Structure formats: C-alpha cells, structure tokens
Amino acid sequence: MKKLKNIPKFKNEQEEREFWTNNDSSEFIDWNKSKLVSFPKLRPSTKTISLRLPEFLLNDIKVIAHKRDVPYQSLIKIILKERIDSELRNST
C-alpha cells in the first residue's frame, strides 16, 4: 500500500486551487476508498461586478424577464451563458 502525503493547510481558496492544479491528487487521496456523493444545494461561487448598460437595454431586459417570470439579473446570466456556450462551440 502506498503511503499518502498529508494535504497541506491552505490560506484561501485560490491557494488550494493552485495546489490541486499542480499536484496529483492520487498522492494525497486513496481514490479506491472514495464514495460517490451529491451536493444538490451547492452553488457556484459568484463575484459581484458593476456593469453599465444603456437604459433602453436594461428596460428591454426587464420586459423580457417579466414575460419569462424570472429576475432580470438571472435573465442576464442566462443570456450570457447561452452566448458564451455558442461562441465556444463555434471557435473550435
């Protein structure tokens, strides 16, 4: 049986992200003992930004959001995600 290394303590999420990007997890974790789990309430981390939009554009977004019965900020995220996915598919 292979001796596993200790996982270091991290100062923040960014430091942990960099660590796992540069290290093989199998040196720290016995994946043969792992179990499948589900985190149904886990939400992606978000970052608040300030975005200036022309008033007419924001008004149009709010009208569409009202028709779809969703908050306008959620509609903006949906539209951005759909467009980004489309761009990524077309760029390959």
Order of alpha helices (4+ residues) and beta strands (2+ residues): alpha-alpha-alpha
